[in-house]
Amino acid sequence: MFQMKSLLFFVLQSAFALQVNVPAVDLKFWNDYLHVHRNNCYNYATNRITDSFAQPGEASGMSLWDLHCAPVTKAASADLGLTETGFFPFTQKNDESLIAVVVWPNQDYHWYRRGDDGMWSHKMGSSPATTLDDLDKVISSPETAERGPYTEFCGYFKIKNYIYQPNEQDGGLVRIGNMQSLPEEPPNSEVMILKYSGRPNPHFPLKDYLRDLTFKNQLLSLRDGLRVAPPATAVQVSRLSKLGYSGILIVDREGLIFPKGSRVQIMGTEVLAHIGAAKNSVGLTMARPLSLERELAR
């Protein structure tokens, strides 16, 4: 197994015989409507889009059930291109990229990535990527950042990034998730509880909740408001990118309420949405929280 992994890594490294670079922070790339809801913290930290919510160890046939530091780091170490390391300071653009993993004991894991400015950023599951922690402070170190329930700091990994795209994103020399064939997206509309950053989040058919006429009417009113909502601001995006709970996500693939393909994230009175095939997100503040979010958040 080790020899095969080393051979694969050598082949991939030869194929991408370009300059190693630490990628710049490019939140717009990761928060694009095509990728923001399908890539998690592990995708972001390793700088590799799979659109499959990649799990540590998945590419190597491992199943991650024990959510503590040792099993998570063991699973990530099995993935091609990730190497455990101690902390090393940022020195130049041509460094290897430093990433870090933390754990919400028995619940979930979360990953951070250091950029070419020496600062850190992360992506909370299906929520937008951000440079801020749970106290809206810039992240100078994942060890000291406010991390909500992710209380265990597990350590660091290093990866190589080859910049072969002008935007420097999606260049991680790693094999994560299912990079051979991506799973098909479920055809039905659904409601997702945005609780976890790394693990798949709980989800339920939207049509089941539309039987409640009160909730259906709330969504119809929300739909009308989103039609005239302005582009989302950085502050609105930040408020919906908290570790531990980021509200609910309505993915309306069938067009049951919103235009077909819409994705609407709701937390409290804050709404962040991609309407239909629109590439830009819009933000809206509601007068009161939706009844469904209060119900699912319990």
Salt bridges, closest charged atoms under 4 A:
ASP51 OD1 - HIS35 ND1 3.12
ASP66 OD1 - HIS68 ND1 2.83
GLU96 OE1 - LYS158 NZ 3.60
GLU96 OE2 - LYS160 NZ 3.10
ASP116 OD2 - LYS93 NZ 2.63
ASP136 OD1 - LYS242 NZ 2.38
GLU168 OE1 - LYS93 NZ 2.78
ASP170 OD1 - ARG48 NH1 3.13
GLU185 OE1 - ARG38 NH2 2.10
GLU185 OE2 - ARG253 NE 2.57
GLU185 OE2 - ARG263 NH2 2.72
GLU190 OE1 - HIS203 ND1 2.91
GLU190 OE2 - ARG253 NH2 3.13
ASP208 OD1 - ARG211 NH1 3.22
ASP224 OD1 - ARG223 NE 3.73
ASP224 OD1 - ARG227 NH1 3.23
GLU270 OE2 - ARG239 NH2 3.33
